[in-house]
């Protein structure tokens, strides 16, 4: 039991050295009207939610730029502190991504995101 708790409280925010890896599921396309995190109430209730769900409205910028901007503003870091981990399956418009938040612990990241809700 101990090792499970040690592994981390959240399925969607994982410690990686001094950084945090966020699992993000992105929904984008013509129906999406606003860029926002869509499953905050679920994340508050269930620490083992598989990922942070984000709607990304289309803009002139790249999706990763918009996502970095959103995550950075929620967490209180510059978008330069949000890096995307390349690799894994690539899906065109939407799908799962991993974002690395530099220099922030999962506790800090989670409390910033959920505290904004």
C-alpha positions, -999 to 999 in steps of 0.1 A, spaced: 0 0 0 28 24 9 44 23 -25 12 33 -42 8 63 -20 45 72 -26 40 70 -63 19 101 -62 -15 112 -52 -26 122 -87 -27 102 -119 -26 133 -140 2 152 -122 34 132 -117 67 143 -102 98 142 -124 128 154 -106 121 191 -97 94 193 -124 59 180 -128 45 161 -158 9 168 -166 -12 144 -186 -35 165 -208 -63 155 -231 -69 181 -257 -102 187 -274 -102 211 -303 -121 219 -335 -148 241 -348 -173 234 -320 -149 245 -293 -157 282 -285 -134 289 -255 -100 277 -242 -105 263 -208 -100 233 -185 -132 213 -187 -130 187 -159 -120 207 -128 -149 194 -106 -140 158 -115 -103 165 -107 -113 180 -73 -134 149 -64 -111 122 -79 -74 124 -76 -70 94 -99 -86 111 -129 -65 100 -159 -59 135 -172 -66 172 -173 -91 178 -200 -87 210 -220 -109 226 -247 -87 246 -271 -105 272 -292 -89 277 -326 -66 307 -329 -38 320 -350 -13 304 -326 -4 268 -325 -23 245 -301 8 239 -280 13 277 -276 -24 281 -265 -21 252 -242 12 265 -227 -5 298 -222 -35 283 -205 -15 260 -182 10 288 -174 -17 312 -164 -35 286 -142 -3 275 -125 12 310 -123 43 304 -145 54 319 -178 45 298 -208 83 293 -213 81 271 -182 57 247 -199 74 222 -222 58 195 -242 72 160 -242 76 148 -277 70 112 -284 42 87 -280 13 85 -303 6 116 -323 -30 124 -331 -38 153 -354 -63 177 -339 -67 163 -304 -55 137 -281 -33 132 -252 -2 152 -245 23 155 -217 34 189 -205 64 194 -182 60 222 -157 96 233 -149 106 237 -113 72 231 -98 62 201 -76 29 182 -83 15 196 -50 21 232 -62 8 226 -97 -24 208 -85 -32 233 -58 -27 261 -83 -50 245 -109 -77 233 -85 -74 265 -65 -84 285 -96 -116 266 -100 
